[in-house]
């Protein structure tokens, strides 16, 4: 599954945030929620992959964009068929789920504790209105439906939810079957809809940013779960704790910097973040890596590519600090 920029930012942040930072606990909890959400989306993809569609179709996962009013949309999955467009909102909730439709109040009771949540039915209804508006603008006539899918089989749904399109993930095939049976085929070109939605797609930025002074510096050992700092010696980064010797740790650290701080990096920023003392050694390494370079003299900076983690396999030769 494609991960959102916010997921990637948070995933990287928990490896780099200072252990005594005041937000450590909340960041860890947020990442656990993001992991649970991703797990639910994977389950939905498996359910849709196992379903035998009656027609041609397209599925867009993790759709993100900004609407004309400047507000964001994050849609877990969009199913496009000649009969209908179906929006999926996946929730990995546990406990007993309840709904008060008159108040639009969605809550659960878990371990004898009541907890209110943002109403997922209202969330996905908002996406439905947005897609309907887009289709009208494109002069495409096709109905848009939505469903909230509960990915945790241990969750229980109260009778107050019976009249709404919310169900366990095992109910996805029967819900789609019912739509095929109750909806007429349209003249809509699903390839056009798919193409226009892909043109509209715009990855959203992370929902938080942390100041660099709150981050751990240095090349961190992946084998030690990024808890220990490595040192550089003749082309390798070495961990004193587990004795791991790695070249890829350099690229992992570039990825951390790009994700958390910026795609641009100067010699000074490189030395400070990677823990390299020598200006000359840092310059040689940056040049030998072949990063895209801009500016001159003190204004020189380098661009860290988005696929930096794959650079280790593509490098024609080792980059060494002397």
Secondary structure, 3 states (H helix, E strand, C coil): CCCCHHHHHHHHHHHHECCCCCCHHHHHHHHHHHHHHHHHHHHHHHHHHCCCCCCCEEEEEEEEEECCCCCEEEEEEEEEECCEEEEEEEECCCCEEEEECCCCEEEEEECCEEEEECCHHHHHHHHHHHHHHHHHHCCCCCEEEEEEEECCCCCEECHHHCCCCEEEHHHHHHHHHHHHHHCCCCCCCHHHHHHHHHHHCCCCCCCCCCCHHHECCCCECCCCCCCCEEEEECCEEEECCCCCEECHHHHHHHHHHHHHCCCEECHHHHHHHHCCCCHHHHHHHHHHHCCEEECCHHHCEEECCCCHHHHHHHCCCCCCCC
